[in-house]
Amino acid sequence: MEGSGCLTTYSQVHNGRLRKYYKITEEGIRRLGEFAGDWPQLKRIYCYILGEDAL
């Protein structure tokens, strides 16, 4: 996701251990909104395949 510009990362030492931190970008927020809009249709497809009722 970093390569597609959806998030940025940085590393920092905390209590002697290297930790990696992530931050969503404007592009990431936009893409997440697109996915959220597509989710109801995807869920119906998954439920159909699995033979479950869509909620």
N, CA, C and O atoms as a GROMACS GRO file, in nm:
protein
  220
    1MET      N    1   0.081  -0.119   0.000
    1MET     CA    2   0.000   0.000   0.000
    1MET      C    3   0.086   0.126   0.000
    1MET      O    4   0.045   0.231  -0.050
    2GLU      N    5   0.202   0.113   0.056
    2GLU     CA    6   0.293   0.228   0.056
    2GLU      C    7   0.334   0.262  -0.088
    2GLU      O    8   0.343   0.379  -0.125
    3GLY      N    9   0.360   0.159  -0.167
    3GLY     CA   10   0.401   0.180  -0.305
    3GLY      C   11   0.293   0.245  -0.390
    3GLY      O   12   0.325   0.313  -0.488
    4SER      N   13   0.168   0.226  -0.354
    4SER     CA   14   0.059   0.287  -0.431
    4SER      C   15   0.020   0.424  -0.378
    4SER      O   16  -0.073   0.487  -0.428
    5GLY      N   17   0.093   0.472  -0.276
    5GLY     CA   18   0.068   0.605  -0.223
    5GLY      C   19  -0.047   0.614  -0.126
    5GLY      O   20  -0.093   0.724  -0.094
    6CYS      N   21  -0.095   0.500  -0.077
    6CYS     CA   22  -0.208   0.500   0.016
    6CYS      C   23  -0.166   0.525   0.161
    6CYS      O   24  -0.249   0.565   0.243
    7LEU      N   25  -0.040   0.501   0.191
    7LEU     CA   26   0.008   0.530   0.325
    7LEU      C   27   0.157   0.560   0.324
    7LEU      O   28   0.229   0.528   0.229
    8THR      N   29   0.200   0.622   0.431
    8THR     CA   30   0.342   0.649   0.450
    8THR      C   31   0.386   0.577   0.577
    8THR      O   32   0.305   0.547   0.664
    9THR      N   33   0.514   0.550   0.586
    9THR     CA   34   0.568   0.481   0.702
    9THR      C   35   0.695   0.552   0.749
    9THR      O   36   0.763   0.621   0.673
   10TYR      N   37   0.724   0.531   0.876
   10TYR     CA   38   0.852   0.573   0.930
   10TYR      C   39   0.886   0.482   1.047
   10TYR      O   40   0.797   0.426   1.110
   11SER      N   41   1.013   0.468   1.074
   11SER     CA   42   1.059   0.383   1.184
   11SER      C   43   1.120   0.469   1.292
   11SER      O   44   1.181   0.573   1.264
   12GLN      N   45   1.103   0.425   1.417
   12GLN     CA   46   1.156   0.498   1.531
   12GLN      C   47   1.187   0.398   1.642
   12GLN      O   48   1.113   0.302   1.662
   13VAL      N   49   1.295   0.422   1.713
   13VAL     CA   50   1.330   0.337   1.825
   13VAL      C   51   1.246   0.377   1.945
   13VAL      O   52   1.235   0.496   1.978
   14HIS      N   53   1.186   0.277   2.011
   14HIS     CA   54   1.105   0.299   2.131
   14HIS      C   55   1.140   0.190   2.230
   14HIS      O   56   1.123   0.072   2.202
   15ASN      N   57   1.189   0.229   2.348
   15ASN     CA   58   1.231   0.133   2.451
   15ASN      C   59   1.331   0.031   2.396
   15ASN      O   60   1.325  -0.087   2.429
   16GLY      N   61   1.422   0.078   2.312
   16GLY     CA   62   1.527  -0.008   2.260
   16GLY      C   63   1.486  -0.096   2.144
   16GLY      O   64   1.567  -0.176   2.095
   17ARG      N   65   1.362  -0.083   2.099
   17ARG     CA   66   1.316  -0.165   1.986
   17ARG      C   67   1.272  -0.075   1.872
   17ARG      O   68   1.213   0.031   1.893
   18LEU      N   69   1.302  -0.118   1.752
   18LEU     CA   70   1.264  -0.044   1.633
   18LEU      C   71   1.117  -0.072   1.601
   18LEU      O   72   1.077  -0.187   1.584
   19ARG      N   73   1.038   0.034   1.594
   19ARG     CA   74   0.897   0.021   1.562
   19ARG      C   75   0.867   0.092   1.432
   19ARG      O   76   0.929   0.193   1.399
   20LYS      N   77   0.772   0.039   1.359
   20LYS     CA   78   0.732   0.099   1.232
   20LYS      C   79   0.593   0.159   1.250
   20LYS      O   80   0.502   0.094   1.302
   21TYR      N   81   0.577   0.283   1.206
   21TYR     CA   82   0.452   0.354   1.219
   21TYR      C   83   0.395   0.382   1.080
   21TYR      O   84   0.469   0.405   0.985
   22TYR      N   85   0.264   0.381   1.071
   22TYR     CA   86   0.194   0.399   0.945
   22TYR      C   87   0.099   0.518   0.954
   22TYR      O   88   0.040   0.543   1.060
   23LYS      N   89   0.084   0.590   0.844
   23LYS     CA   90  -0.010   0.701   0.838
   23LYS      C   91  -0.081   0.697   0.703
   23LYS      O   92  -0.016   0.690   0.598
   24ILE      N   93  -0.214   0.701   0.707
   24ILE     CA   94  -0.291   0.698   0.583
   24ILE      C   95  -0.280   0.834   0.514
   24ILE      O   96  -0.279   0.938   0.580
   25THR      N   97  -0.271   0.832   0.382
   25THR     CA   98  -0.260   0.954   0.303
   25THR      C   99  -0.398   0.992   0.249
   25THR      O  100  -0.494   0.917   0.265
   26GLU      N  101  -0.407   1.107   0.185
   26GLU     CA  102  -0.533   1.147   0.122
   26GLU      C  103  -0.575   1.045   0.016
   26GLU      O  104  -0.693   1.014   0.004
   27GLU      N  105  -0.479   0.993  -0.059
   27GLU     CA  106  -0.508   0.889  -0.158
   27GLU      C  107  -0.562   0.765  -0.090
   27GLU      O  108  -0.656   0.703  -0.140
   28GLY      N  109  -0.505   0.728   0.023
   28GLY     CA  110  -0.553   0.613   0.099
   28GLY      C  111  -0.695   0.632   0.147
   28GLY      O  112  -0.776   0.539   0.143
   29ILE      N  113  -0.727   0.752   0.193
   29ILE     CA  114  -0.863   0.782   0.238
   29ILE      C  115  -0.960   0.772   0.121
   29ILE      O  116  -1.070   0.719   0.134
   30ARG      N  117  -0.918   0.824   0.007
   30ARG     CA  118  -1.002   0.818  -0.112
   30ARG      C  119  -1.029   0.674  -0.153
   30ARG      O  120  -1.143   0.636  -0.181
   31ARG      N  121  -0.923   0.593  -0.157
   31ARG     CA  122  -0.937   0.452  -0.197
   31ARG      C  123  -1.021   0.374  -0.097
   31ARG      O  124  -1.098   0.286  -0.136
   32LEU      N  125  -1.006   0.404   0.031
   32LEU     CA  126  -1.086   0.339   0.133
   32LEU      C  127  -1.234   0.372   0.114
   32LEU      O  128  -1.320   0.285   0.132
   33GLY      N  129  -1.264   0.497   0.078
   33GLY     CA  130  -1.402   0.536   0.050
   33GLY      C  131  -1.459   0.460  -0.069
   33GLY      O  132  -1.575   0.420  -0.067
   34GLU      N  133  -1.378   0.440  -0.172
   34GLU     CA  134  -1.422   0.362  -0.288
   34GLU      C  135  -1.455   0.219  -0.247
   34GLU      O  136  -1.557   0.164  -0.288
   35PHE      N  137  -1.367   0.160  -0.166
   35PHE     CA  138  -1.391   0.022  -0.121
   35PHE      C  139  -1.517   0.014  -0.038
   35PHE      O  140  -1.596  -0.079  -0.053
   36ALA      N  141  -1.537   0.112   0.051
   36ALA     CA  142  -1.657   0.110   0.136
   36ALA      C  143  -1.783   0.119   0.051
   36ALA      O  144  -1.884   0.057   0.083
   37GLY      N  145  -1.777   0.195  -0.059
   37GLY     CA  146  -1.891   0.204  -0.148
   37GLY      C  147  -1.918   0.074  -0.222
   37GLY      O  148  -2.033   0.042  -0.252
   38ASP      N  149  -1.814  -0.002  -0.251
   38ASP     CA  150  -1.827  -0.129  -0.322
   38ASP      C  151  -1.863  -0.245  -0.228
   38ASP      O  152  -1.907  -0.350  -0.275
   39TRP      N  153  -1.844  -0.228  -0.099
   39TRP     CA  154  -1.858  -0.337  -0.004
   39TRP      C  155  -1.995  -0.405  -0.006
   39TRP      O  156  -1.999  -0.528  -0.005
   40PRO      N  157  -2.108  -0.332  -0.008
   40PRO     CA  158  -2.237  -0.404  -0.006
   40PRO      C  159  -2.252  -0.502  -0.122
   40PRO      O  160  -2.303  -0.613  -0.102
   41GLN      N  161  -2.209  -0.464  -0.241
   41GLN     CA  162  -2.219  -0.555  -0.355
   41GLN      C  163  -2.124  -0.674  -0.338
   41GLN      O  164  -2.162  -0.788  -0.366
   42LEU      N  165  -2.002  -0.649  -0.291
   42LEU     CA  166  -1.908  -0.759  -0.268
   42LEU      C  167  -1.961  -0.855  -0.163
   42LEU      O  168  -1.947  -0.977  -0.176
   43LYS      N  169  -2.023  -0.801  -0.060
   43LYS     CA  170  -2.077  -0.886   0.046
   43LYS      C  171  -2.189  -0.976  -0.007
   43LYS      O  172  -2.197  -1.093   0.028
   44ARG      N  173  -2.275  -0.919  -0.092
   44ARG     CA  174  -2.381  -1.001  -0.152
   44ARG      C  175  -2.322  -1.116  -0.234
   44ARG      O  176  -2.372  -1.228  -0.229
   45ILE      N  177  -2.216  -1.088  -0.308
   45ILE     CA  178  -2.151  -1.193  -0.388
   45ILE      C  179  -2.092  -1.300  -0.298
   45ILE      O  180  -2.112  -1.420  -0.322
   46TYR      N  181  -2.020  -1.259  -0.193
   46TYR     CA  182  -1.961  -1.357  -0.100
   46TYR      C  183  -2.069  -1.442  -0.036
   46TYR      O  184  -2.055  -1.564  -0.026
   47CYS      N  185  -2.176  -1.379   0.008
   47CYS     CA  186  -2.284  -1.454   0.072
   47CYS      C  187  -2.350  -1.551  -0.025
   47CYS      O  188  -2.384  -1.663   0.013
   48TYR      N  189  -2.367  -1.509  -0.149
   48TYR     CA  190  -2.425  -1.598  -0.251
   48TYR      C  191  -2.335  -1.721  -0.271
   48TYR      O  192  -2.383  -1.834  -0.275
   49ILE      N  193  -2.205  -1.696  -0.284
   49ILE     CA  194  -2.111  -1.807  -0.305
   49ILE      C  195  -2.112  -1.902  -0.187
   49ILE      O  196  -2.108  -2.024  -0.205
   50LEU      N  197  -2.117  -1.847  -0.066
   50LEU     CA  198  -2.114  -1.929   0.055
   50LEU      C  199  -2.251  -1.986   0.092
   50LEU      O  200  -2.262  -2.068   0.183
   51GLY      N  201  -2.356  -1.942   0.022
   51GLY     CA  202  -2.489  -1.991   0.051
   51GLY      C  203  -2.549  -1.933   0.178
   51GLY      O  204  -2.634  -1.995   0.241
   52GLU      N  205  -2.504  -1.814   0.214
   52GLU     CA  206  -2.554  -1.749   0.336
   52GLU      C  207  -2.643  -1.633   0.297
   52GLU      O  208  -2.632  -1.578   0.187
   53ASP      N  209  -2.731  -1.595   0.389
   53ASP     CA  210  -2.816  -1.478   0.367
   53ASP      C  211  -2.733  -1.352   0.387
   53ASP      O  212  -2.655  -1.343   0.483
   54ALA      N  213  -2.748  -1.255   0.299
   54ALA     CA  214  -2.681  -1.125   0.313
   54ALA      C  215  -2.747  -1.049   0.426
   54ALA      O  216  -2.869  -1.046   0.438
   55LEU      N  217  -2.666  -0.988   0.508
   55LEU     CA  218  -2.720  -0.909   0.620
   55LEU      C  219  -2.755  -0.770   0.576
   55LEU      O  220  -2.802  -0.689   0.657
   0.00000   0.00000   0.00000
